[in-house]
Amino acid sequence: QLQLVESGGGSVQAGGSLILSCKASGYTAKTHCMGWFRQAPGEEGQGLSSINRDGTTQFADFVKGRFTISRDSAVNTLYLQMNTLKPEDTAMYYCAAQDALSTCDARSLLRRPYKFWGPGTQVTVSS
């Protein structure tokens, strides 16, 4: 069973930056399509970005140019670099992984293809 744990969340002022990490354990996540999602209280969850095992990425339009996703298979960790943060970025952020040998596709910013989820890390952006 793949286990995921996020870290790096916190409070930051608008315009600031944060780097979220997602450490995988149980077995290697390097063959999995992985993604980042977020959910604010009372709102629908949003898919932010995904990354394939070959490094190809997808981003939601509202984070393009501000967020960067990357993965380091040597340490079994997924990252989300978030720049130019806005108050509306305030949410709980989750990393997720699809099954082994999965390929990110057009659905990879949706929750449904993902099998493994971390408990989340809170990001709060103040104006």
N, C-alpha and C positions, 0 to 999 in steps of 0.2 A: 504494500500500500504506500503510495506516494504521499508524503506529508509536506505541507507548505506553511511557512511562518513569515509574515511580513514584519518589517521594522523600518524605522526612519521617519515615521510620521511625527507631527508636532505642530506648534503654533508659529506662524510667520506673518509678517506684514505683507500687504499687497505689493507686488513687484519683486518679492523675494523668490528664493529657490529652495527646493528640497530634493533629496534623492531617497527614494524608497527602495528597499531591498526585499527580496523574497527568497529565503533559503529553503531548498528542497532537501528532504531526507527520506529514508526508506529505501529508495533506489534512485539511480540517476534519472534526471528529468531531461537529459540532453536530446532525447528523441521525441519529445512532446512539443506540440504547439502550445505556447503559453501566452497568457494575456493579463492585462490589468483592467479592473473594473472599479467603479465607485458607486456609492449610494448615499445620498443625503436624506435626512429624516423627512418622511412624508413625500418623497419623490421616487420616481422610477429609477432603477439602477441603470447605469450607463457603461457601455463598453468603451474603453479608452484606446487601447492599443494591443496588438498581438505580434508575436515573433515566431517565425518558423525555426526549425533546427538548422536550416542553412543561413539563418540571419535575416531573411526577408521580413519586412515589417508592414504593418497596417496601422493607421491612426484614424481616429474619429476626427471629423473636420474641425470640431471646436477645440482640439488640442494640437492640431498640426502647427508646427513652427515653434511650439512652446514646450512640448513634452518629447522625450526621447526614450525609447525602450532598448534594452540591450541584455545580453545574457553571457555569463561566464561559465561554461560547462566544466571547467577545471575545478570550480568551487561550488558547482551545482546551484548557482544563484542567478536570479532574474532581477533586473533593475528598472526603475522608472525615474529618469531625471526630469524634474518639473521646474520650469523657469517662468518668469513673469506671472507669478501666481496671482489670482484674482479672488475676491471674496466668494464668488460663485463656485470656486473650486473646493470649497469647504465640504467635506464628506468623509465617510469611511472608505478607505481604499483597500481593495482585495486583489491578490494575485490568484491565478487559476491555471490549471493545466488540463489538457485533453489527454486522451489515452496515449500509451506508448506508440511510437511510429506514426503519430497523427500528423496531418498537414493542415496548416492554417489555410482557410479558404474564405469565401465571401461571407460565411456565417461567423467568422472568428471574433467579431465584435458583439456577438450575441452570447447570452449565458448558456444556452442549451447544450452546445457541444462540449462544455467543460465538465470534467468528472471530479477533479480534485480542487479544493478551495482552501485558502488560508483563513484565519479568523479575522483578519483585517487590521489596519492601522489608521488612526484618526489623523486627518489633516485639517487644520483650522487656519483660515487666512483672514486677517483683520484688515479693515480699511484705514 
